[in-house]
Amino acid sequence: MSDQRTNDALRARGLLPLPFTDRTDDYMNEMSIYMARTLREMDMCALLEAVRDKHLWARKWQDPAIRAKLTAEVVTAAREQNMPEPDWQYVLKELDYQAKHEPIAAAVDNVFVSDDAVPNTVRAALIEQVATLLESVPDRCKDWHPRSNNQVLDLVHPSLFPLVYGRTLVVPEINASVSLDNWKLRLGGGEAVDPPHKLQDGSRPIPDKFVSSRFQWLPADFAVDADGKVTIRSYVNSLHPERHGALYPTLAHIFESALPLLERVLARLHDPVPLRISPSPRTWYDCEPELDEDASDYDERMDEWYDTRIPEIPDPPSKYDAVGNALSPLSLRGRTLKVITKLANIHLTVDNPTYPGGSWHIEGMANEAIVATALYYYDVVNISESKLRFRSGIQGPDYEQSDFRGMSIVYGLGSNSALVQDRGAVTARHGRLVAFPNTYQHQVAPFELVDKTKPGHRKIVAFFLVDPSSALGDRVVSTSRVAPQQAEWVADVWAAQRRAFPPKVPREVLDQIVNEVGAVMTLEEAKTLRLELMDERTAFVGASNELTFAQSFNLCEH
């Protein structure tokens, strides 16, 4: 199937939601794809999380002996918190169904995991190749991420050598693309482009605060055939096509393993997991008591009833809603995807034994139009349990006028509460693949060394998927349109070819000449630009938190 036909089929299902929304004027509290969950349902989700976060949970659940043990744990936990029996019974039915029909459902709704999708041979190859090609450099050459207290080691990071508006040369789409085969011939080609202007997410304008006027991360082109086999067609930024060439098929294989998870993540962006408990806030109280209106204590008794009334919340369905929860994966086969790749390690030492955790954030800015992320935890050694936490913006629930009490009891929401709810967490297990939507904020929780006398680490490969459903994603420039900007790479090519230079020109002179070319960057300059990019994105994270994920619940008194 051609890319065009696949695009048409994908886009027939509609635009995928992106997290670049200003909810400042969202007076109806509607600008989120996620409905508010009751506190009762959130307790149910905590039980589901405890089971679905286990290693190969579905396989264990289908073993009768293990299922009996896990069921006892669920029931005990439910009774300890006085959970209504219909709630935990529904949890058990949901686990029964998902273990058979949706075994890669993660601890968190709308997130997917696999503990065995990547073959051990591929993981071993990745560890060996990364160690040989990326990690085995002198200490002075190690790229510790700025402001990370020498704990986060960047091996491949999109913030280094990004597209710089007004400077980076971009080849027009109609011209031959930059590929792994011809990149040397495309050096110096193209023209500088202006920053994007007045971006839209569908018909909705994207606030300028969400758009970078200076930088764009550069994705590579990942071609997916009809059978789901993946080939990387253009260079991964900062991963040399020749020196690091052995990593390309390995990364392609890992992305191939993540593809079924991502296809389900995108499907759940169209159809998120529905509510398990659906209250009716306008009718959840008993009728007013029949009191003598002429009695002297009438007002006092009515106030007492009003202040102590308890909302009636329906139970979850008696049977698991298999139809309402049905999932039709959104196929990414037979098309070329834009994928931003990152490889990074967190290293802990005897002298630096604790990782403090990260901030709540989404990936990228509107310039990158990232719709989903896949993470592969390929090497986890001597660290305590590491959690990846999630939360999402929510729609404000419907409510009766001035029903502050009901909103607090049922949802834990008060007037001006932030319209955000925790979704749970996934454990970063050795060998685990995790895929999640960019409409969720995520946060790395703190962790530390287990054996304080030895070092430990956590190593990941991250794939950020550019939105394949929209014009916003279409306009993201990939490395198929940008020749490598690394001055060292260009100098190596020119030195090997003696292109325009006689053989007797020393390499030092050649490096100086290349460094004067406006289309390339030295490593020192790229690191300076990275700091500026980081400052810009730190400001964006603040704006995103304020405008999208911390919008206040507008509980009006009318």
C-alpha positions, 0 to 999 in steps of 0.5 A: 500500500502506498504512503498516500493511500495509508495516509488517507486511511489513517486520516479518515479516523480523524485528527489525533489530539495534541497537548498544545491547548490554552484552556484559559478561556475554557469556561465550560471545562470541556477542552480535554479528551479525558473525563473526570474520574470519581474517587471510587473509580480512582481506587479501582484503578489503583487495584488494576495498577497493582496487578497490571504493573507486574512483569508479564502480568497477563501470563500470570493472571491466566495461570490458575494458581497465580490468579488465585493468589493475585485475586486474594491480594486484590480482595484483601486490599479492597476490603482494607479500604472498605471498597464496595464489593461491586467495584472490586468485582468489576476489577476482577472481571476487567483483569479476566478480559484484558489478560486474554484480549488486551495483554499489553494493557499497562498499569495506567489506562491508555498506556501499553507495555510489553516485557518480552517484545524485544528479543534478548538477542536484540537487547544484547546487541544494543548493549554491546553496540552502545558500549562500543560505539557511544559509551567508550569515549574518554571521560572528557568527551562524555556529554553529561546533560546540562544541569543534571549533576553529572547523572544523566549521560546523553548519548543521542539527544535531539537538543544537540544540532537541532534545526535552527530557523534562519540558519539550518539549510533545508532541502525543498520537499520536491527535491531528492531527499537526504538518505543514508546512502547519499547524505555526503552528496547533499552537504551544503544543499538547501536554504534556510527557513523561517520559523512557523507562523500561526500554527493550528491544531486542526481549526484551533490556533496554537498559542505562540507560547507553545511554538518555538521561534528558534528551534525544532528537533529533527526526526528521522524517516522510519519506513514501515512496510505492510508487514510492520517491518521497519527501515530507517531511511534518513540519518538519526540526528547525532548518530553517524550513518557509518561510524554508528551504522551497526545501531541503525538496524538494531534501533529499527528492530526495537521500534518495530517491536514498539509499533503494536503498542504505539498503534494502540496508544493512537487508537486510545487517543480517539477512544480513551478507556471509558469511565467505569462509574458514571454519576449523574451530578444533577440527580444524585441526591434524594428529594428534599425531605418533607418538613413543616414549612411553618415549623420554627426550625424549618430553615435549620433542618433544611440547612442540616439536610443540605450540608449533610446529604450524600450523593448516590453514586451508581455501581460499575456495570455488573458485567465488564463492558467489552463492547465499550472498551473494544480497541481497534489499533490505528495502523501505521503500516505501509507508511513513512513515519517521522521519529525523534530518537534519544538514547540516554543513561542515568548513572548513580555512584557511591558519591552520587547515589540518589536521582531526585526525579524529574518534572512533570512535562510533555515531549517537545513543542508544537513545532515537533507535533509529538503525539506519542512516546515509546520508551525501552528500558534496556539495561537497569542495574542496582537501582531501587524501583523506578517509576514513570508517573502519569497525569492528565488534564480532564474535563470538568464534571457536570454539576448542580448549581453551587454543589461544592459538597458533591464535587468534593465528595465524589471527585475531590474537586473544589472551586478553582481546583486544578483540572488534572488527575493522577493516572498512576505509574508504570515501573521501569523494568529491565527489558520493558517497552512502554508506550504512552500518549503525549496528552499525558504529562509524565514524570520520572520518580526519584530512585537510588542505589540499592547496594550503596557500595556499587554504582548503578544505572538505568539506560533507555532508548526513547522514540518520539512519534510525530503526529502522522494524522495532521498538517501540523505533523506534515510540516515538521522537517525531518533529516530527509530534508536537512544534511548533517550539520555536525562540522566534524562529519563534514570535515571528515567527508571533505578530508576523505574526498579532498573535495576542493582541497589539495591533499597537502592541506592539514586537517587542522586547516580544513577544520578551521575552514569547515567551521566558517561554513554557516551551514554547520555547527561545531560541537561547542556551538551546538552545546551553547545552542542547546542551553538556549533551547533548554531555557526556551523549553523550560519556559514552555513547560511552565506555560504548559502547566499553567495553561493546559494542565493546571486550569482551574475548575470553574464551579460557578454559583450562578 
